[in-house]
Amino acid sequence: MKESYIQAVRHIVITGPESSGKTTLCRLLAMHFGVPWVAEQAREYLDAIGRPYVEADLLTIARAQIEAEEAGLRDTPSILLCDTDLITIRIWGDEKFGRSDPWIIERTEQRPYDHWLLCAPDIPWEPDPQRENPRDRDRLFGVYERMLRALGKPYTIIAGERDHRLRKAIAAARPNGRFAH
């Protein structure tokens, strides 16, 4: 794939703590822009392993996430919407195991995304067997925001009711979107 094409694609990441509306927002944005979206690879992986995950699984998930993003570029979208990225896996490693793999850390600093949509946990918790932090979402939101700031990543906080979230996300994801925290 040509490097100039990859640079022409607008890479948008939807991120945030568990049960903050990331996947729903990603689906709605994909429908609005008429583009495919890259699903969170951890879900499928964790469903398939049939055991509790261990630290080494995070590296496997991270590599699968990058492969899925690269595959998404083959469809030549104008916007590549990613339901999570390696920053989430880095935070997950730090929170669960007290560290992250150096390969993951390096990629969080180098991957070419244009903007992050940071979903606030201001919507009701939805139970899910893979979710672990129903009472810790506000603290984790702060962890995500501090990480994005520390890495110098441009982001927009997505909060409020569904229609407001979608309008703000559409505005931020557009090629000349207004980027405001």
C-alpha positions as CSV (number, residue, x, y, z in Angstrom):
1,M,0.0,0.0,0.0
2,K,1.3,3.4,-0.9
3,E,2.6,5.6,2.0
4,S,0.9,8.7,0.5
5,Y,-2.5,6.9,0.6
6,I,-2.0,5.9,4.2
7,Q,-1.2,9.4,5.1
8,A,-4.3,10.7,3.3
9,V,-6.6,8.5,5.4
10,R,-7.8,10.2,8.6
11,H,-7.1,7.9,11.5
12,I,-9.5,8.3,14.4
13,V,-9.4,6.3,17.6
14,I,-12.4,5.9,19.9
15,T,-11.0,5.3,23.4
16,G,-11.9,5.5,27.1
17,P,-12.7,3.3,30.1
18,E,-15.0,0.3,30.0
19,S,-18.7,0.8,29.2
20,S,-18.2,4.4,28.1
21,G,-20.0,4.0,24.7
22,K,-16.9,3.4,22.5
23,T,-18.3,0.7,20.3
24,T,-21.7,2.3,19.9
25,L,-20.0,5.5,18.9
26,C,-17.7,3.8,16.5
27,R,-20.6,2.0,14.8
28,L,-22.6,5.3,14.5
29,L,-19.7,7.2,13.1
30,A,-19.0,4.4,10.6
31,M,-22.7,4.6,9.4
32,H,-22.5,8.4,9.3
33,F,-19.3,8.5,7.2
34,G,-20.1,5.3,5.2
35,V,-16.9,3.6,6.1
36,P,-15.9,0.4,7.8
37,W,-14.5,0.4,11.3
38,V,-11.9,-1.6,13.1
39,A,-13.3,-3.6,16.0
40,E,-11.5,-4.0,19.4
41,Q,-9.5,-7.2,18.9
42,A,-9.3,-8.0,22.6
43,R,-12.9,-9.2,22.7
44,E,-12.6,-11.9,20.1
45,Y,-9.2,-13.0,21.5
46,L,-10.4,-13.3,25.1
47,D,-13.5,-15.2,24.0
48,A,-11.4,-17.6,22.1
49,I,-8.7,-18.4,24.7
50,G,-11.0,-20.1,27.2
51,R,-8.9,-19.1,30.2
52,P,-8.1,-16.0,32.3
53,Y,-5.7,-13.8,30.3
54,V,-2.1,-13.2,31.4
55,E,0.3,-10.4,30.7
56,A,1.7,-12.0,27.6
57,D,-1.8,-12.0,26.0
58,L,-1.7,-8.2,25.8
59,L,1.2,-8.3,23.3
60,T,-0.8,-10.8,21.2
61,I,-3.8,-8.6,21.4
62,A,-1.8,-5.5,20.5
63,R,-0.3,-7.2,17.4
64,A,-3.8,-8.3,16.3
65,Q,-5.1,-4.8,16.7
66,I,-2.4,-3.4,14.4
67,E,-3.1,-6.2,11.9
68,A,-6.8,-5.3,11.9
69,E,-6.1,-1.7,11.4
70,E,-3.8,-2.4,8.4
71,A,-6.4,-4.7,7.0
72,G,-9.0,-1.9,7.4
73,L,-6.8,0.3,5.2
74,R,-7.2,-2.1,2.3
75,D,-10.8,-1.0,1.9
76,T,-9.5,2.5,1.0
77,P,-11.6,4.4,3.4
78,S,-11.4,8.2,3.8
79,I,-11.5,7.8,7.5
80,L,-10.2,4.8,9.5
81,L,-12.3,4.5,12.7
82,C,-10.6,2.4,15.4
83,D,-12.6,1.0,18.4
84,T,-9.5,1.3,20.7
85,D,-5.8,1.4,20.0
86,L,-2.6,0.4,21.8
87,I,-2.9,3.2,24.3
88,T,-5.7,1.2,25.8
89,I,-3.6,-1.9,25.9
90,R,-0.8,0.0,27.5
91,I,-3.1,1.4,30.2
92,W,-4.5,-2.1,30.7
93,G,-1.0,-3.5,31.2
94,D,-0.1,-0.8,33.6
95,E,-3.3,-1.2,35.6
96,K,-3.5,-5.0,35.7
97,F,0.2,-6.0,35.8
98,G,2.0,-2.8,36.8
99,R,3.8,-2.4,33.5
100,S,3.5,-2.6,29.8
101,D,5.6,-4.4,27.2
102,P,8.2,-2.1,25.7
103,W,7.0,-2.9,22.2
104,I,3.5,-1.7,23.1
105,I,4.9,1.5,24.7
106,E,7.0,2.2,21.6
107,R,4.0,1.8,19.3
108,T,1.8,4.1,21.4
109,E,4.3,6.8,20.8
110,Q,4.7,6.1,17.0
111,R,1.4,4.9,15.5
112,P,0.1,7.6,13.0
113,Y,-3.3,8.5,14.3
114,D,-4.8,12.0,13.7
115,H,-7.2,12.3,16.7
116,W,-8.6,10.5,19.7
117,L,-12.2,10.6,20.8
118,L,-12.1,10.1,24.6
119,C,-15.4,8.8,25.8
120,A,-16.5,9.9,29.3
121,P,-18.1,7.3,31.6
122,D,-21.2,9.4,32.1
123,I,-23.5,6.7,30.8
124,P,-24.9,3.7,32.7
125,W,-22.6,0.7,33.2
126,E,-23.5,-2.3,31.1
127,P,-22.4,-5.6,32.6
128,D,-20.3,-7.8,30.3
129,P,-18.2,-10.8,31.3
130,Q,-15.0,-9.1,29.9
131,R,-15.5,-5.9,31.9
132,E,-13.6,-5.6,35.2
133,N,-14.0,-2.0,36.6
134,P,-17.7,-1.0,37.2
135,R,-16.8,1.3,40.1
136,D,-13.5,2.7,38.8
137,R,-14.5,4.3,35.5
138,D,-14.0,8.0,36.6
139,R,-10.5,7.3,37.9
140,L,-9.7,5.4,34.7
141,F,-11.0,8.2,32.6
142,G,-8.4,10.4,34.3
143,V,-5.7,7.8,33.5
144,Y,-6.7,7.9,29.8
145,E,-6.7,11.7,29.7
146,R,-3.3,12.0,31.5
147,M,-1.8,9.4,29.1
148,L,-3.1,11.2,26.0
149,R,-1.7,14.5,27.3
150,A,1.6,12.9,28.3
151,L,2.0,11.5,24.8
152,G,1.0,14.8,23.2
153,K,-2.0,13.3,21.4
154,P,-4.8,15.5,20.1
155,Y,-8.1,14.5,21.6
156,T,-11.7,15.5,22.1
157,I,-13.8,14.5,25.2
158,I,-17.1,12.9,24.2
159,A,-19.7,13.2,26.9
160,G,-23.4,13.7,27.4
161,E,-26.4,12.1,25.8
162,R,-26.2,10.0,22.7
163,D,-27.1,12.7,20.1
164,H,-24.8,15.2,21.6
165,R,-21.9,12.7,21.7
166,L,-22.5,11.8,18.1
167,R,-22.6,15.4,16.9
168,K,-19.4,16.3,18.7
169,A,-17.7,13.1,17.4
170,I,-18.7,13.8,13.8
171,A,-17.4,17.4,14.1
172,A,-14.0,16.2,15.5
173,A,-13.6,13.3,13.0
174,R,-14.2,15.4,9.9
175,P,-11.1,16.3,7.9
176,N,-11.2,19.8,9.1
177,G,-12.7,19.0,12.4
178,R,-12.5,21.3,15.3
179,F,-10.3,19.7,18.0
180,A,-11.1,20.8,21.5
181,H,-10.8,19.0,24.8
